[in-house]
Amino acid sequence: MDRHERGLEFKVGAFVFVGLAMLGALVVQFGRLGEGLKTYYPLTVRFTDASGLLKGSDVLLAGAKIGKVSGGPRMVPGSQGVDVPLKIYDYIKIPEGSKFTVGSSGLLGDRFVNVVLPPGQPKAFLAPNTHISGARETGIDDLTREGGALVNDLRGTVQKIDTTVNRLNQETLSSANMENLKASMEHLNQATGALAESSKKLDAVIEQADSTMTSAKKAADSLQNAIADVRKVLNSATQGKGLVAALLNDQQLANDLHALVTNLRAHGILFYRDSAAKAEKKAPEQTKPPRRQTQGR
């Protein structure tokens, strides 16, 4: 084997060695062996319900892995809850007041512990072996349980509705009630027809009343015109120079005319005499009081 072939074999061997070294480094970095080489500090979180959390589940902070669940949930004697041990990378400092929740990646994904940092600048950090109270986010199993309870409530509501409908059909919508309702509708229809006929008659009465009011208005207008004419005649009679004006204004003439008519009625034209004047003279004498006679001493 010459020197050229030996050099080629050395190069191939070196290339294979470098590739195997890089592959081993990747396995150590991203595999379980790399996890074993890292250092952690422990924390314990108490959850009321840690369903789905398993040993080895991730601990995430803003989506980045900062540790893992070091063991399964452990029951706490005398308490309603479980303790979940965590291992956090020693170079990760979690501020006090952070919120630990149980989350899931999607509806059917694996469970993990999610850490939510408090607002503001952190003033202190959680020390190793600290016990924290955690919470649990709603997942698909919670929705399933709530959906089952909702279905049960819905079934009870449907049964109540069914019972109500049956009672309504048996009691309210019975044949007797339907007959009564039908009779009531027929009576209502008859009453409506009678009301329509009455409305027509009332319209005729209203038209007659309108015509009567129109006639009364015309009569009132005619009466006002007649009164105005009479007033005009009286004004012309009293203010004119004829016989009527003289009779109305001259009382002596009116008395003479009255005496003339009285004499004509009493004696006629042929035997006419002035008896009215004598009657007038006697009337004042009869109205005078009688003289009182003095008694002798």
Order of alpha helices (4+ residues) and beta strands (2+ residues): alpha-alpha-beta-beta-beta-beta-beta-beta-beta-beta-beta-alpha-alpha-alpha-alpha-alpha
